[in-house]
Amino acid sequence: MAKILVVDDSSFETKHLKALLQKENHEVLVAETGMQGIKMVKMGHPDLILLDLVLPDISGREVCRWVKLNVETQSIPIIMLTSRTEVKERVAGLEEGANDYVTKPCDDAELKARIDAVLREKMLRDQLEKKNMEYEELMRKFERMAITDPVTGLFNRRRFEEVLAQEFERYRRYGTPFSCLMIDVDHFKRINDTYGHDIGDLILKETAQTIQGQTRGVDTVARYGGDEFAVLLSQQKGDEAVKAAGRILKELRHLHFKEIKKGEKITLSIGIASVPDPDLKEMDQVVQCADFALYKAKKAGRDRSEMTTIKEANQDPK
């Protein structure tokens, strides 16, 4: 039923306890010294420790203290065994973290009852801990789902806007630069109309992987909506953003989609906005500026990137 470690230097006591516990179908480990007991706790990780207070090398209280201070073993329950009847001895052991105290010579029925009670409590605690871990994992899964695009596996627009707010606040307070890329798959409606939405989704996934592959781990890549992607390049100024956009365009041009006609290429248009920009004062202007640059890229023939300022975006009536 359970793995129980008996730490006691009395061969008579250990022999008796071993026979008693094995009769209850428990697996029994025996240590004759405190240090040997600590070693067996490390190696065997028992479900319960029956620990004599008086040992030939170190006291049972010291063993108990070690078990309870060690993160990996502190949940193991301990029943202290002692022939001493003084209240202060019992209190001292309980203060070190022991779960119960039994006076030698032990009454077998009482000892079994106390062992059963401690193991029952441990089982309930373990079950509760397992349920808590399952609940936490479920919550993490829901949190991931809430910020993840189901088609591409990238962050979604909600997460992009959260990170954008963080990046803009750093820029506002400390002047930390960053850049934003708005990326659109050229003629994507035609792709969907010609090959169907399944092929369209496949192309979006491949495009997403390509974009992510040309960015750093500290950058944020998201599906902004439809066939549009958004990238935040942390601590990257305009010239560095232009280089990043160039890498993305180049890499996508080398991709071959077997699902579409031979010779037909998938291309991107990329708009770039970057701060510092003396006229860019509000967070919403970052996307506005990048969107206008994207419009310029499409107007200039697609399969290219363009960068602009918020002043130019505000002046142009489109």
Order of alpha helices (4+ residues) and beta strands (2+ residues): beta-alpha-beta-alpha-beta-alpha-beta-alpha-beta-alpha-alpha-beta-alpha-alpha-beta-beta-alpha-beta-alpha-beta-alpha
